[in-house]
């Protein structure tokens, strides 16, 4: 069995940007196959193939199953950071209450 290449660690936005560029390059015909495109951009063949066939990233696909939207999550995180700045420890019960208030469920 051959040695596996180490993947560079990138942020999700960097990875998504690279995948979008690879899709554009493949659509423009710069590469003759999906595999060559994937190798040139350093993305997985399966990932690129799935995205070309209309697949979504895992984070986008799971949004509908989450309790809060990404914007609501950011608001809660900002609130938690403010609590910490003011010297109040954020408690799980308080965070749950904030989510319930945000979602209108009491």
Biopython code that builds the backbone (N, CA, C, O; Angstrom):
import numpy as np
from Bio.PDB.StructureBuilder import StructureBuilder

atoms = [
    (1, "UNK", "N", (0.849, -1.167, 0.000)),
    (1, "UNK", "CA", (0.000, 0.000, 0.000)),
    (1, "UNK", "C", (0.898, 1.235, 0.000)),
    (1, "UNK", "O", (1.846, 1.318, 0.781)),
    (2, "UNK", "N", (0.598, 2.189, -0.874)),
    (2, "UNK", "CA", (1.401, 3.398, -0.996)),
    (2, "UNK", "C", (1.172, 4.368, 0.145)),
    (2, "UNK", "O", (0.246, 4.225, 0.943)),
    (3, "UNK", "N", (2.029, 5.340, 0.194)),
    (3, "UNK", "CA", (1.920, 6.372, 1.226)),
    (3, "UNK", "C", (0.878, 7.399, 0.824)),
    (3, "UNK", "O", (0.829, 7.826, -0.329)),
    (4, "UNK", "N", (0.058, 7.787, 1.760)),
    (4, "UNK", "CA", (-0.956, 8.795, 1.494)),
    (4, "UNK", "C", (-0.355, 10.185, 1.594)),
    (4, "UNK", "O", (0.503, 10.446, 2.437)),
    (5, "UNK", "N", (-0.822, 11.083, 0.715)),
    (5, "UNK", "CA", (-0.361, 12.463, 0.767)),
    (5, "UNK", "C", (-1.005, 13.162, 1.947)),
    (5, "UNK", "O", (-2.185, 12.958, 2.232)),
    (6, "UNK", "N", (-0.231, 13.982, 2.631)),
    (6, "UNK", "CA", (-0.771, 14.785, 3.716)),
    (6, "UNK", "C", (-1.518, 15.959, 3.113)),
    (6, "UNK", "O", (-0.977, 16.672, 2.267)),
    (7, "UNK", "N", (-2.754, 16.168, 3.539)),
    (7, "UNK", "CA", (-3.534, 17.307, 3.083)),
    (7, "UNK", "C", (-3.195, 18.523, 3.914)),
    (7, "UNK", "O", (-3.015, 18.432, 5.129)),
    (8, "UNK", "N", (-3.109, 19.663, 3.249)),
    (8, "UNK", "CA", (-2.883, 20.895, 3.994)),
    (8, "UNK", "C", (-4.182, 21.273, 4.697)),
    (8, "UNK", "O", (-5.270, 21.116, 4.141)),
    (9, "UNK", "N", (-4.058, 21.763, 5.902)),
    (9, "UNK", "CA", (-5.238, 22.199, 6.645)),
    (9, "UNK", "C", (-5.630, 23.582, 6.174)),
    (9, "UNK", "O", (-4.826, 24.514, 6.186)),
    (10, "UNK", "N", (-6.879, 23.700, 5.757)),
    (10, "UNK", "CA", (-7.385, 24.984, 5.300)),
    (10, "UNK", "C", (-8.708, 25.259, 5.984)),
    (10, "UNK", "O", (-9.352, 24.352, 6.511)),
    (11, "UNK", "N", (-9.100, 26.509, 5.970)),
    (11, "UNK", "CA", (-10.391, 26.849, 6.548)),
    (11, "UNK", "C", (-11.479, 26.431, 5.571)),
    (11, "UNK", "O", (-11.216, 26.162, 4.399)),
    (12, "UNK", "N", (-12.696, 26.384, 6.072)),
    (12, "UNK", "CA", (-13.812, 25.960, 5.230)),
    (12, "UNK", "C", (-14.011, 26.914, 4.056)),
    (12, "UNK", "O", (-14.301, 26.477, 2.942)),
    (13, "UNK", "N", (-13.856, 28.217, 4.301)),
    (13, "UNK", "CA", (-14.052, 29.181, 3.213)),
    (13, "UNK", "C", (-12.971, 29.042, 2.156)),
    (13, "UNK", "O", (-13.255, 29.177, 0.966)),
    (14, "UNK", "N", (-11.733, 28.775, 2.566)),
    (14, "UNK", "CA", (-10.660, 28.557, 1.589)),
    (14, "UNK", "C", (-10.937, 27.309, 0.764)),
    (14, "UNK", "O", (-10.732, 27.299, -0.450)),
    (15, "UNK", "N", (-11.399, 26.265, 1.424)),
    (15, "UNK", "CA", (-11.684, 25.005, 0.735)),
    (15, "UNK", "C", (-12.826, 25.177, -0.256)),
    (15, "UNK", "O", (-12.755, 24.691, -1.385)),
    (16, "UNK", "N", (-13.892, 25.877, 0.173)),
    (16, "UNK", "CA", (-15.026, 26.115, -0.720)),
    (16, "UNK", "C", (-14.611, 26.950, -1.922)),
    (16, "UNK", "O", (-15.062, 26.709, -3.042)),
    (17, "UNK", "N", (-13.756, 27.926, -1.685)),
    (17, "UNK", "CA", (-13.267, 28.769, -2.777)),
    (17, "UNK", "C", (-12.476, 27.941, -3.789)),
    (17, "UNK", "O", (-12.633, 28.115, -4.997)),
    (18, "UNK", "N", (-11.636, 27.049, -3.296)),
    (18, "UNK", "CA", (-10.848, 26.187, -4.175)),
    (18, "UNK", "C", (-11.754, 25.263, -4.980)),
    (18, "UNK", "O", (-11.521, 25.046, -6.169)),
    (19, "UNK", "N", (-12.775, 24.723, -4.346)),
    (19, "UNK", "CA", (-13.705, 23.830, -5.047)),
    (19, "UNK", "C", (-14.452, 24.605, -6.124)),
    (19, "UNK", "O", (-14.632, 24.100, -7.232)),
    (20, "UNK", "N", (-14.895, 25.840, -5.812)),
    (20, "UNK", "CA", (-15.588, 26.661, -6.824)),
    (20, "UNK", "C", (-14.694, 26.953, -8.019)),
    (20, "UNK", "O", (-15.138, 26.897, -9.166)),
    (21, "UNK", "N", (-13.410, 27.271, -7.740)),
    (21, "UNK", "CA", (-12.470, 27.524, -8.839)),
    (21, "UNK", "C", (-12.262, 26.277, -9.684)),
    (21, "UNK", "O", (-12.159, 26.363, -10.907)),
    (22, "UNK", "N", (-12.200, 25.116, -9.034)),
    (22, "UNK", "CA", (-12.026, 23.859, -9.765)),
    (22, "UNK", "C", (-13.240, 23.577, -10.650)),
    (22, "UNK", "O", (-13.092, 23.130, -11.787)),
    (23, "UNK", "N", (-14.432, 23.837, -10.130)),
    (23, "UNK", "CA", (-15.652, 23.622, -10.920)),
    (23, "UNK", "C", (-15.665, 24.543, -12.129)),
    (23, "UNK", "O", (-16.003, 24.113, -13.231)),
    (24, "UNK", "N", (-15.299, 25.811, -11.932)),
    (24, "UNK", "CA", (-15.258, 26.756, -13.054)),
    (24, "UNK", "C", (-14.239, 26.324, -14.102)),
    (24, "UNK", "O", (-14.513, 26.391, -15.300)),
    (25, "UNK", "N", (-13.064, 25.880, -13.656)),
    (25, "UNK", "CA", (-12.032, 25.436, -14.594)),
    (25, "UNK", "C", (-12.503, 24.229, -15.388)),
    (25, "UNK", "O", (-12.263, 24.145, -16.592)),
    (26, "UNK", "N", (-13.170, 23.294, -14.725)),
    (26, "UNK", "CA", (-13.675, 22.104, -15.423)),
    (26, "UNK", "C", (-14.773, 22.485, -16.416)),
    (26, "UNK", "O", (-14.806, 21.981, -17.539)),
    (27, "UNK", "N", (-15.673, 23.381, -15.993)),
    (27, "UNK", "CA", (-16.763, 23.808, -16.877)),
    (27, "UNK", "C", (-16.241, 24.559, -18.100)),
    (27, "UNK", "O", (-16.829, 24.469, -19.178)),
    (28, "UNK", "N", (-15.145, 25.295, -17.941)),
    (28, "UNK", "CA", (-14.558, 26.032, -19.066)),
    (28, "UNK", "C", (-13.772, 25.114, -19.996)),
    (28, "UNK", "O", (-13.372, 25.532, -21.083)),
    (29, "UNK", "N", (-13.548, 23.868, -19.582)),
    (29, "UNK", "CA", (-12.824, 22.916, -20.411)),
    (29, "UNK", "C", (-11.317, 23.013, -20.289)),
    (29, "UNK", "O", (-10.601, 22.549, -21.176)),
    (30, "UNK", "N", (-10.817, 23.604, -19.216)),
    (30, "UNK", "CA", (-9.377, 23.728, -19.033)),
    (30, "UNK", "C", (-8.723, 22.375, -18.745)),
    (30, "UNK", "O", (-7.528, 22.195, -18.980)),
    (31, "UNK", "N", (-9.506, 21.435, -18.240)),
    (31, "UNK", "CA", (-8.998, 20.092, -17.943)),
    (31, "UNK", "C", (-9.899, 19.081, -18.622)),
    (31, "UNK", "O", (-11.102, 19.300, -18.760)),
    (32, "UNK", "N", (-9.310, 17.972, -19.046)),
    (32, "UNK", "CA", (-10.072, 16.985, -19.812)),
    (32, "UNK", "C", (-10.884, 16.031, -18.945)),
    (32, "UNK", "O", (-11.805, 15.385, -19.443)),
    (33, "UNK", "N", (-10.560, 15.932, -17.658)),
    (33, "UNK", "CA", (-11.311, 15.022, -16.803)),
    (33, "UNK", "C", (-11.471, 15.618, -15.404)),
    (33, "UNK", "O", (-10.752, 16.533, -15.004)),
    (34, "UNK", "N", (-12.422, 15.072, -14.693)),
    (34, "UNK", "CA", (-12.661, 15.512, -13.319)),
    (34, "UNK", "C", (-11.448, 15.169, -12.452)),
    (34, "UNK", "O", (-11.048, 15.958, -11.596)),
    (35, "UNK", "N", (-10.876, 14.006, -12.675)),
    (35, "UNK", "CA", (-9.723, 13.584, -11.876)),
    (35, "UNK", "C", (-8.535, 14.521, -12.067)),
    (35, "UNK", "O", (-7.864, 14.868, -11.095)),
    (36, "UNK", "N", (-8.263, 14.938, -13.314)),
    (36, "UNK", "CA", (-7.152, 15.857, -13.564)),
    (36, "UNK", "C", (-7.424, 17.218, -12.927)),
    (36, "UNK", "O", (-6.512, 17.859, -12.404)),
    (37, "UNK", "N", (-8.667, 17.648, -12.974)),
    (37, "UNK", "CA", (-9.042, 18.918, -12.346)),
    (37, "UNK", "C", (-8.853, 18.828, -10.843)),
    (37, "UNK", "O", (-8.291, 19.736, -10.229)),
    (38, "UNK", "N", (-9.318, 17.738, -10.247)),
    (38, "UNK", "CA", (-9.187, 17.554, -8.799)),
    (38, "UNK", "C", (-7.722, 17.537, -8.386)),
    (38, "UNK", "O", (-7.359, 18.149, -7.382)),
    (39, "UNK", "N", (-6.880, 16.848, -9.142)),
    (39, "UNK", "CA", (-5.454, 16.798, -8.830)),
    (39, "UNK", "C", (-4.803, 18.172, -8.970)),
    (39, "UNK", "O", (-3.960, 18.544, -8.154)),
    (40, "UNK", "N", (-5.188, 18.925, -9.997)),
    (40, "UNK", "CA", (-4.592, 20.237, -10.228)),
    (40, "UNK", "C", (-4.930, 21.222, -9.104)),
    (40, "UNK", "O", (-4.111, 22.070, -8.751)),
    (41, "UNK", "N", (-6.127, 21.109, -8.551)),
    (41, "UNK", "CA", (-6.548, 22.045, -7.514)),
    (41, "UNK", "C", (-6.364, 21.498, -6.104)),
    (41, "UNK", "O", (-6.577, 22.221, -5.130)),
    (42, "UNK", "N", (-5.976, 20.247, -5.983)),
    (42, "UNK", "CA", (-5.733, 19.671, -4.665)),
    (42, "UNK", "C", (-7.003, 19.372, -3.884)),
    (42, "UNK", "O", (-7.003, 19.415, -2.654)),
    (43, "UNK", "N", (-8.084, 19.068, -4.595)),
    (43, "UNK", "CA", (-9.322, 18.671, -3.921)),
    (43, "UNK", "C", (-9.605, 17.211, -4.238)),
    (43, "UNK", "O", (-9.070, 16.665, -5.203)),
    (44, "UNK", "N", (-10.431, 16.592, -3.442)),
    (44, "UNK", "CA", (-10.738, 15.188, -3.643)),
    (44, "UNK", "C", (-11.582, 14.959, -4.893)),
    (44, "UNK", "O", (-12.466, 15.754, -5.213)),
    (45, "UNK", "N", (-11.302, 13.876, -5.587)),
    (45, "UNK", "CA", (-12.057, 13.540, -6.799)),
    (45, "UNK", "C", (-13.533, 13.358, -6.471)),
    (45, "UNK", "O", (-14.396, 13.881, -7.177)),
    (46, "UNK", "N", (-13.825, 12.628, -5.418)),
    (46, "UNK", "CA", (-15.216, 12.353, -5.055)),
    (46, "UNK", "C", (-15.954, 13.640, -4.723)),
    (46, "UNK", "O", (-17.104, 13.826, -5.119)),
    (47, "UNK", "N", (-15.287, 14.525, -3.994)),
    (47, "UNK", "CA", (-15.899, 15.807, -3.638)),
    (47, "UNK", "C", (-16.232, 16.599, -4.891)),
    (47, "UNK", "O", (-17.349, 17.095, -5.038)),
    (48, "UNK", "N", (-15.273, 16.715, -5.786)),
    (48, "UNK", "CA", (-15.489, 17.482, -7.014)),
    (48, "UNK", "C", (-16.572, 16.843, -7.875)),
    (48, "UNK", "O", (-17.415, 17.546, -8.432)),
    (49, "UNK", "N", (-16.558, 15.533, -7.989)),
    (49, "UNK", "CA", (-17.561, 14.819, -8.791)),
    (49, "UNK", "C", (-18.961, 15.047, -8.218)),
    (49, "UNK", "O", (-19.907, 15.314, -8.959)),
    (50, "UNK", "N", (-19.082, 14.940, -6.894)),
    (50, "UNK", "CA", (-20.378, 15.133, -6.249)),
    (50, "UNK", "C", (-20.874, 16.563, -6.441)),
    (50, "UNK", "O", (-22.054, 16.776, -6.721)),
    (51, "UNK", "N", (-19.987, 17.540, -6.292)),
    (51, "UNK", "CA", (-20.387, 18.938, -6.455)),
    (51, "UNK", "C", (-20.788, 19.237, -7.893)),
    (51, "UNK", "O", (-21.722, 20.005, -8.125)),
    (52, "UNK", "N", (-20.101, 18.645, -8.856)),
    (52, "UNK", "CA", (-20.462, 18.843, -10.265)),
    (52, "UNK", "C", (-21.845, 18.268, -10.571)),
    (52, "UNK", "O", (-22.527, 18.722, -11.490)),
    (53, "UNK", "N", (-22.247, 17.271, -9.798)),
    (53, "UNK", "CA", (-23.564, 16.662, -9.985)),
    (53, "UNK", "C", (-24.624, 17.277, -9.066)),
    (53, "UNK", "O", (-25.683, 16.685, -8.857)),
    (54, "UNK", "N", (-24.342, 18.458, -8.519)),
    (54, "UNK", "CA", (-25.342, 19.170, -7.739)),
    (54, "UNK", "C", (-25.298, 18.953, -6.246)),
    (54, "UNK", "O", (-26.196, 19.412, -5.540)),
    (55, "UNK", "N", (-24.302, 18.282, -5.746)),
    (55, "UNK", "CA", (-24.194, 18.043, -4.313)),
    (55, "UNK", "C", (-23.811, 19.308, -3.557)),
    (55, "UNK", "O", (-23.280, 20.253, -4.141)),
    (56, "UNK", "N", (-24.081, 19.320, -2.269)),
    (56, "UNK", "CA", (-23.766, 20.462, -1.420)),
    (56, "UNK", "C", (-22.680, 20.105, -0.424)),
    (56, "UNK", "O", (-22.379, 18.931, -0.206)),
    (57, "UNK", "N", (-22.096, 21.132, 0.178)),
    (57, "UNK", "CA", (-21.133, 20.893, 1.247)),
    (57, "UNK", "C", (-21.901, 20.359, 2.454)),
    (57, "UNK", "O", (-23.116, 20.528, 2.552)),
    (58, "UNK", "N", (-21.192, 19.722, 3.357)),
    (58, "UNK", "CA", (-21.862, 19.152, 4.539)),
    (58, "UNK", "C", (-22.485, 20.244, 5.393)),
    (58, "UNK", "O", (-23.572, 20.063, 5.942)),
    (59, "UNK", "N", (-21.800, 21.376, 5.507)),
    (59, "UNK", "CA", (-22.346, 22.446, 6.340)),
    (59, "UNK", "C", (-23.630, 23.022, 5.745)),
    (59, "UNK", "O", (-24.562, 23.323, 6.490)),
    (60, "UNK", "N", (-23.703, 23.181, 4.430)),
    (60, "UNK", "CA", (-24.927, 23.687, 3.804)),
    (60, "UNK", "C", (-26.047, 22.653, 3.859)),
    (60, "UNK", "O", (-27.209, 23.005, 4.061)),
    (61, "UNK", "N", (-25.708, 21.404, 3.683)),
    (61, "UNK", "CA", (-26.720, 20.354, 3.664)),
    (61, "UNK", "C", (-27.359, 20.155, 5.034)),
    (61, "UNK", "O", (-28.506, 19.717, 5.121)),
    (62, "UNK", "N", (-26.632, 20.472, 6.106)),
    (62, "UNK", "CA", (-27.168, 20.217, 7.445)),
    (62, "UNK", "C", (-27.883, 21.421, 8.056)),
    (62, "UNK", "O", (-28.403, 21.315, 9.167)),
    (63, "UNK", "N", (-27.924, 22.548, 7.376)),
    (63, "UNK", "CA", (-28.554, 23.752, 7.932)),
    (63, "UNK", "C", (-30.019, 23.509, 8.282)),
    (63, "UNK", "O", (-30.494, 23.990, 9.311)),
    (64, "UNK", "N", (-30.731, 22.777, 7.448)),
    (64, "UNK", "CA", (-32.162, 22.562, 7.706)),
    (64, "UNK", "C", (-32.416, 21.709, 8.949)),
    (64, "UNK", "O", (-33.518, 21.741, 9.496)),
    (65, "UNK", "N", (-31.433, 20.961, 9.398)),
    (65, "UNK", "CA", (-31.587, 20.109, 10.577)),
    (65, "UNK", "C", (-31.130, 20.777, 11.865)),
    (65, "UNK", "O", (-31.245, 20.187, 12.940)),
    (66, "UNK", "N", (-30.614, 21.995, 11.773)),
    (66, "UNK", "CA", (-30.120, 22.684, 12.955)),
    (66, "UNK", "C", (-31.226, 23.491, 13.608)),
    (66, "UNK", "O", (-32.163, 23.941, 12.949)),
    (67, "UNK", "N", (-31.101, 23.665, 14.907)),
    (67, "UNK", "CA", (-32.091, 24.428, 15.667)),
    (67, "UNK", "C", (-32.017, 25.910, 15.320)),
    (67, "UNK", "O", (-33.050, 26.555, 15.140)),
    (68, "UNK", "N", (-30.806, 26.455, 15.224)),
    (68, "UNK", "CA", (-30.610, 27.875, 14.935)),
    (68, "UNK", "C", (-29.983, 28.064, 13.555)),
    (68, "UNK", "O", (-29.220, 27.224, 13.077)),
    (69, "UNK", "N", (-30.322, 29.172, 12.939)),
    (69, "UNK", "CA", (-29.680, 29.529, 11.676)),
    (69, "UNK", "C", (-28.277, 30.045, 11.978)),
    (69, "UNK", "O", (-27.988, 30.391, 13.123)),
    (70, "UNK", "N", (-27.400, 30.103, 10.978)),
    (70, "UNK", "CA", (-26.060, 30.636, 11.233)),
    (70, "UNK", "C", (-26.086, 32.068, 11.794)),
    (70, "UNK", "O", (-25.254, 32.413, 12.633)),
    (71, "UNK", "N", (-27.018, 32.890, 11.345)),
    (71, "UNK", "CA", (-27.115, 34.258, 11.862)),
    (71, "UNK", "C", (-27.508, 34.257, 13.339)),
    (71, "UNK", "O", (-26.978, 35.041, 14.126)),
    (72, "UNK", "N", (-28.437, 33.375, 13.714)),
    (72, "UNK", "CA", (-28.836, 33.271, 15.116)),
    (72, "UNK", "C", (-27.680, 32.774, 15.984)),
    (72, "UNK", "O", (-27.494, 33.241, 17.108)),
    (73, "UNK", "N", (-26.908, 31.826, 15.454)),
    (73, "UNK", "CA", (-25.747, 31.323, 16.189)),
    (73, "UNK", "C", (-24.743, 32.439, 16.434)),
    (73, "UNK", "O", (-24.190, 32.550, 17.528)),
    (74, "UNK", "N", (-24.501, 33.274, 15.409)),
    (74, "UNK", "CA", (-23.564, 34.387, 15.568)),
    (74, "UNK", "C", (-24.056, 35.365, 16.622)),
    (74, "UNK", "O", (-23.262, 35.884, 17.406)),
    (75, "UNK", "N", (-25.368, 35.624, 16.646)),
    (75, "UNK", "CA", (-25.931, 36.534, 17.645)),
    (75, "UNK", "C", (-25.723, 35.979, 19.053)),
    (75, "UNK", "O", (-25.377, 36.725, 19.968)),
    (76, "UNK", "N", (-25.930, 34.691, 19.227)),
    (76, "UNK", "CA", (-25.740, 34.069, 20.541)),
    (76, "UNK", "C", (-24.273, 34.119, 20.948)),
    (76, "UNK", "O", (-23.958, 34.383, 22.108)),
    (77, "UNK", "N", (-23.382, 33.869, 20.004)),
    (77, "UNK", "CA", (-21.948, 33.925, 20.311)),
    (77, "UNK", "C", (-21.555, 35.341, 20.722)),
    (77, "UNK", "O", (-20.806, 35.520, 21.683)),
    (78, "UNK", "N", (-22.058, 36.356, 19.997)),
    (78, "UNK", "CA", (-21.762, 37.742, 20.371)),
    (78, "UNK", "C", (-22.256, 38.046, 21.790)),
    (78, "UNK", "O", (-21.571, 38.723, 22.557)),
    (79, "UNK", "N", (-23.428, 37.552, 22.129)),
    (79, "UNK", "CA", (-23.997, 37.752, 23.459)),
    (79, "UNK", "C", (-23.121, 37.083, 24.530)),
    (79, "UNK", "O", (-22.870, 37.665, 25.585)),
    (80, "UNK", "N", (-22.662, 35.864, 24.250)),
    (80, "UNK", "CA", (-21.799, 35.144, 25.190)),
    (80, "UNK", "C", (-20.484, 35.902, 25.391)),
    (80, "UNK", "O", (-19.999, 36.024, 26.516)),
    (81, "UNK", "N", (-19.916, 36.405, 24.306)),
    (81, "UNK", "CA", (-18.665, 37.166, 24.402)),
    (81, "UNK", "C", (-18.879, 38.419, 25.250)),
    (81, "UNK", "O", (-18.029, 38.767, 26.071)),
    (82, "UNK", "N", (-20.005, 39.094, 25.054)),
    (82, "UNK", "CA", (-20.315, 40.286, 25.863)),
    (82, "UNK", "C", (-20.443, 39.913, 27.343)),
    (82, "UNK", "O", (-19.932, 40.621, 28.211)),
    (83, "UNK", "N", (-21.121, 38.810, 27.624)),
    (83, "UNK", "CA", (-21.231, 38.359, 29.017)),
    (83, "UNK", "C", (-19.847, 38.181, 29.640)),
    (83, "UNK", "O", (-19.607, 38.604, 30.771)),
    (84, "UNK", "N", (-18.939, 37.551, 28.890)),
    (84, "UNK", "CA", (-17.583, 37.325, 29.397)),
    (84, "UNK", "C", (-16.850, 38.644, 29.605)),
    (84, "UNK", "O", (-16.115, 38.797, 30.581)),
    (85, "UNK", "N", (-17.046, 39.603, 28.690)),
    (85, "UNK", "CA", (-16.404, 40.913, 28.848)),
    (85, "UNK", "C", (-16.900, 41.612, 30.105)),
    (85, "UNK", "O", (-16.129, 42.298, 30.776)),
    (86, "UNK", "N", (-18.163, 41.447, 30.429)),
    (86, "UNK", "CA", (-18.758, 42.087, 31.601)),
    (86, "UNK", "C", (-18.441, 41.333, 32.891)),
    (86, "UNK", "O", (-18.776, 41.797, 33.981)),
    (87, "UNK", "N", (-17.804, 40.184, 32.772)),
    (87, "UNK", "CA", (-17.409, 39.433, 33.953)),
    (87, "UNK", "C", (-18.413, 38.398, 34.426)),
    (87, "UNK", "O", (-18.291, 37.873, 35.533)),
    (88, "UNK", "N", (-19.400, 38.100, 33.599)),
    (88, "UNK", "CA", (-20.394, 37.088, 33.955)),
    (88, "UNK", "C", (-20.083, 35.795, 33.216)),
    (88, "UNK", "O", (-19.952, 35.802, 31.992)),
    (89, "UNK", "N", (-19.962, 34.690, 33.936)),
    (89, "UNK", "CA", (-19.695, 33.425, 33.247)),
    (89, "UNK", "C", (-20.951, 32.950, 32.507)),
    (89, "UNK", "O", (-22.035, 32.914, 33.089)),
    (90, "UNK", "N", (-20.810, 32.589, 31.236)),
    (90, "UNK", "CA", (-21.981, 32.087, 30.507)),
    (90, "UNK", "C", (-22.334, 30.686, 30.997)),
    (90, "UNK", "O", (-21.489, 29.790, 30.992)),
    (91, "UNK", "N", (-23.541, 30.505, 31.404)),
    (91, "UNK", "CA", (-24.007, 29.204, 31.900)),
    (91, "UNK", "C", (-24.866, 28.544, 30.818)),
    (91, "UNK", "O", (-25.532, 29.216, 30.031)),
    (92, "UNK", "N", (-24.831, 27.243, 30.803)),
    (92, "UNK", "CA", (-25.593, 26.483, 29.814)),
    (92, "UNK", "C", (-27.074, 26.831, 29.897)),
    (92, "UNK", "O", (-27.728, 26.991, 28.867)),
    (93, "UNK", "N", (-27.604, 26.949, 31.093)),
    (93, "UNK", "CA", (-29.021, 27.263, 31.266)),
    (93, "UNK", "C", (-29.360, 28.618, 30.655)),
    (93, "UNK", "O", (-30.421, 28.786, 30.054)),
    (94, "UNK", "N", (-28.448, 29.592, 30.813)),
    (94, "UNK", "CA", (-28.684, 30.916, 30.241)),
    (94, "UNK", "C", (-28.657, 30.878, 28.715)),
    (94, "UNK", "O", (-29.451, 31.547, 28.053)),
    (95, "UNK", "N", (-27.745, 30.098, 28.172)),
    (95, "UNK", "CA", (-27.655, 29.976, 26.712)),
    (95, "UNK", "C", (-28.921, 29.300, 26.173)),
    (95, "UNK", "O", (-29.458, 29.712, 25.145)),
    (96, "UNK", "N", (-29.389, 28.273, 26.865)),
    (96, "UNK", "CA", (-30.626, 27.598, 26.447)),
    (96, "UNK", "C", (-31.811, 28.549, 26.500)),
    (96, "UNK", "O", (-32.674, 28.523, 25.622)),
    (97, "UNK", "N", (-31.855, 29.391, 27.530)),
    (97, "UNK", "CA", (-32.926, 30.395, 27.634)),
    (97, "UNK", "C", (-32.860, 31.386, 26.489)),
    (97, "UNK", "O", (-33.885, 31.758, 25.918)),
    (98, "UNK", "N", (-31.653, 31.812, 26.158)),
    (98, "UNK", "CA", (-31.474, 32.772, 25.067)),
    (98, "UNK", "C", (-31.942, 32.172, 23.742)),
    (98, "UNK", "O", (-32.586, 32.854, 22.944)),
    (99, "UNK", "N", (-31.623, 30.917, 23.508)),
    (99, "UNK", "CA", (-32.065, 30.250, 22.281)),
    (99, "UNK", "C", (-33.587, 30.144, 22.268)),
    (99, "UNK", "O", (-34.216, 30.375, 21.235)),
    (100, "UNK", "N", (-34.178, 29.799, 23.399)),
    (100, "UNK", "CA", (-35.641, 29.695, 23.470)),
    (100, "UNK", "C", (-36.289, 31.046, 23.195)),
    (100, "UNK", "O", (-37.288, 31.116, 22.480)),
    (101, "UNK", "N", (-35.732, 32.121, 23.754)),
    (101, "UNK", "CA", (-36.264, 33.456, 23.503)),
    (101, "UNK", "C", (-36.101, 33.845, 22.029)),
    (101, "UNK", "O", (-37.001, 34.429, 21.425)),
    (102, "UNK", "N", (-34.956, 33.514, 21.473)),
    (102, "UNK", "CA", (-34.684, 33.830, 20.073)),
    (102, "UNK", "C", (-35.631, 33.092, 19.137)),
    (102, "UNK", "O", (-36.078, 33.636, 18.128)),
    (103, "UNK", "N", (-35.928, 31.850, 19.486)),
    (103, "UNK", "CA", (-36.817, 31.029, 18.651)),
    (103, "UNK", "C", (-38.296, 31.245, 18.977)),
    (103, "UNK", "O", (-39.170, 30.729, 18.280)),
    (104, "UNK", "N", (-38.579, 32.017, 20.050)),
    (104, "UNK", "CA", (-39.955, 32.285, 20.428)),
    (104, "UNK", "C", (-40.637, 31.120, 21.126)),
    (104, "UNK", "O", (-41.861, 30.995, 21.091)),
    (105, "UNK", "N", (-39.838, 30.266, 21.762)),
    (105, "UNK", "CA", (-40.375, 29.096, 22.464)),
    (105, "UNK", "C", (-40.072, 29.236, 23.944)),
    (105, "UNK", "O", (-38.917, 29.124, 24.355)),
    (106, "UNK", "N", (-41.063, 29.472, 24.722)),
    (106, "UNK", "CA", (-40.841, 29.586, 26.179)),
    (106, "UNK", "C", (-41.634, 28.543, 26.905)),
    (106, "UNK", "O", (-41.583, 28.473, 28.133)),
]
sb = StructureBuilder()
sb.init_structure("model")
sb.init_model(0)
sb.init_chain("A")
sb.init_seg("    ")
for serial, (resi, resn, name, xyz) in enumerate(atoms, 1):
    if name == "N":
        sb.init_residue(resn, " ", resi, " ")
    sb.init_atom(name, np.array(xyz, "f"), 0.0, 1.0, " ", f" {name:<3s}", serial, name[0])
structure = sb.get_structure()
